[in-house]
Amino acid sequence: MHLLDIGCGLGGASRYFAHDRGCRVTGIDLTEEYVHVAGALARMLRLGELVSYKVGSALSLAFSSGTFDGAYMLHVGMNIEDKAKLFAEVRRVLKPKGLFGIYDVMREADGELSYPVPWATTPQMSFVMTAANYRHLLGAAGFEVMEERSRREFAIEFFRELRPQVAQTGPPPLGLHIVMGASYPQKVANMINNLEQGLIAPTEIICRAV
């Protein structure tokens, strides 16, 4: 299978699909440094023949129609305002019946979010929507939603276990704190607060191109 990784970042998901599942993966990201590092890590792991990375926008994918067997994005949609155009572009580059997997933080209730959070420093940078909004826009773009699952409890438990570990031993040598920088503790604290208030939740959506 040839997969499209939308907002690939440092390429962790693409390396998983290549190494563990034998997929060919093309990743795109707006940040040139992420693309450079992702490529270097893939070469270190001898995955260069299976994965490749390009600087590009999810709203204007530089690929022919029907190029990919599947696509996914992990924690990406919160930073994209025009999700209708995003989903239309993904549908265009997918083959018929191609799967599209989404794992984004989504709205679960009205209320003011605490900032900064891992994906945005200010509200002006954040475009969180409800799962219902996602379903509507995906349907309009030509997708059939097959599965949807809130991972709120999973996320709360993850952060609850992480907090005492970091307090005792400090952050691990590698992790999100490197990317987030000095604001990492405040971003994580706000993320936990927003989760526990029931305002947001990481949510999985699996759909198929029709």
C-alpha positions in Angstrom: 0.0 0.0 0.0 1.1 3.6 -0.7 0.0 5.9 2.1 -0.1 9.7 2.5 1.0 11.0 5.9 -0.6 14.5 6.2 1.4 16.8 8.6 4.1 14.1 9.1 6.2 16.1 11.5 9.3 14.1 12.4 7.9 11.0 10.6 7.3 8.6 13.5 4.0 7.2 12.1 5.4 6.8 8.6 8.4 4.8 9.9 6.0 2.6 11.9 3.9 1.8 8.8 7.0 1.2 6.7 8.9 -0.9 9.2 6.0 -2.9 10.8 3.5 -3.0 8.0 5.7 -2.9 4.9 3.9 0.1 3.4 5.3 2.8 1.2 4.6 6.2 2.7 4.9 9.8 1.4 4.8 12.4 4.2 4.1 16.1 3.8 4.6 18.9 6.3 4.8 22.7 6.1 7.9 22.8 8.3 11.1 22.3 6.3 13.1 21.3 9.3 10.7 18.5 10.2 10.9 17.1 6.7 14.7 17.2 6.8 14.9 15.4 10.2 12.2 12.9 9.2 14.3 12.0 6.1 17.5 11.7 8.2 15.9 9.4 10.7 14.4 7.2 7.9 17.9 6.8 6.4 19.4 5.9 9.7 16.9 3.1 10.0 17.4 2.0 6.4 13.8 2.9 5.5 14.7 5.3 2.7 13.3 3.1 0.0 9.9 3.0 1.6 9.4 6.5 3.0 9.9 10.0 1.5 9.0 13.4 2.7 8.1 16.7 1.0 7.5 20.3 2.1 3.9 21.0 1.2 0.4 22.2 2.2 -2.5 19.8 2.9 -4.8 22.3 1.2 -2.9 22.0 -2.1 -1.5 18.5 -2.5 1.1 18.2 -5.2 -0.1 14.7 -6.3 -2.2 13.4 -9.1 -5.7 12.3 -8.4 -6.0 8.7 -7.2 -2.4 8.4 -6.2 -2.7 6.8 -2.8 -4.3 3.7 -1.3 -4.8 5.3 2.1 -4.1 8.5 4.1 -4.0 9.6 7.7 -3.4 12.6 9.9 -2.4 12.6 13.5 -3.0 15.8 15.6 -3.1 18.0 12.4 -6.7 19.2 11.9 -6.6 21.5 14.9 -4.3 23.8 13.0 -6.2 23.9 9.7 -9.2 26.3 9.5 -10.4 25.2 6.0 -11.2 21.6 6.7 -13.6 21.4 3.8 -10.8 22.1 1.4 -8.5 19.7 3.3 -10.9 16.8 3.1 -11.6 17.5 -0.6 -7.9 17.4 -1.4 -7.4 14.2 0.5 -10.4 12.6 -1.3 -9.0 13.7 -4.7 -5.6 12.0 -4.2 -7.1 8.8 -2.8 -8.2 5.9 -4.9 -11.8 4.8 -4.7 -12.5 2.9 -1.5 -9.2 4.3 0.0 -9.2 4.6 3.8 -8.6 7.9 5.6 -7.8 7.8 9.3 -8.0 10.9 11.5 -6.8 11.3 15.1 -7.4 14.9 16.1 -8.3 16.8 19.3 -12.0 17.7 18.9 -14.6 19.8 20.8 -16.9 17.9 23.1 -18.5 20.9 24.9 -18.8 24.6 24.7 -16.5 26.6 27.0 -13.3 28.7 26.9 -10.2 26.6 26.5 -7.0 27.3 28.5 -4.0 28.2 26.4 -1.3 27.5 25.4 -1.9 23.9 24.4 0.3 21.5 22.5 -1.0 22.6 19.1 -1.5 26.3 19.7 -0.1 29.1 21.7 -3.2 31.3 21.4 -6.9 30.9 20.4 -6.2 32.5 17.1 -3.9 29.6 16.1 -6.5 26.9 17.1 -9.3 25.6 14.9 -10.8 22.8 17.0 -14.2 21.5 15.7 -16.7 18.9 17.0 -16.8 15.4 15.6 -20.2 16.2 14.1 -18.5 19.0 12.1 -15.9 16.5 10.9 -18.6 14.0 9.9 -20.5 16.6 7.9 -17.5 17.9 6.1 -16.1 14.5 5.3 -19.5 13.4 3.9 -19.6 16.5 1.7 -16.1 15.7 0.4 -17.0 12.2 -0.6 -16.2 10.1 2.4 -18.3 7.5 4.3 -17.6 7.6 8.0 -17.1 4.0 9.2 -16.0 4.4 12.8 -15.7 7.1 15.4 -14.3 6.9 18.9 -13.6 9.5 21.6 -10.3 8.8 23.4 -10.9 11.2 26.3 -10.4 8.7 29.1 -7.4 7.2 27.5 -5.8 10.7 27.2 -6.6 11.6 30.8 -5.0 8.4 32.0 -2.0 8.9 29.8 -1.3 12.4 31.2 -2.0 11.3 34.8 0.6 8.6 34.5 3.1 11.0 32.8 3.0 13.8 35.4 4.5 11.9 38.4 7.1 10.3 36.2 8.3 13.6 34.9 8.2 15.1 38.4 10.4 12.3 39.8 12.9 11.7 37.0 12.4 14.7 34.6 11.4 14.3 30.9 12.9 11.4 28.9 15.8 12.1 26.6 13.5 12.2 23.6 9.9 13.4 23.5 7.4 16.1 22.7 9.1 18.4 25.2 11.9 18.9 22.7 9.5 20.1 20.0 7.4 22.3 22.4 10.3 23.9 24.1 10.1 25.8 27.4 6.3 26.1 27.3 5.9 22.3 27.4 4.8 22.1 31.2 2.2 24.7 30.8 0.9 23.2 27.5 0.5 19.8 29.1 -1.2 21.3 32.2 -3.7 23.2 30.1 -4.3 20.1 28.0 -5.1 18.1 31.1 -7.4 20.8 32.4 -9.3 21.1 29.1 -9.7 17.3 29.0 -10.9 17.0 32.6 -13.4 19.7 32.1 -14.9 17.7 29.2 -14.2 20.5 26.7 -12.1 18.5 24.3 -11.0 14.9 23.5 -8.7 13.2 21.1 -11.0 11.5 18.7 -10.5 8.8 16.1 -12.5 8.8 12.8 -12.0 6.2 10.1 -13.7 6.8 6.8 -13.7 5.4 3.2 -13.6 7.3 -0.1 -16.8 6.6 -2.0 
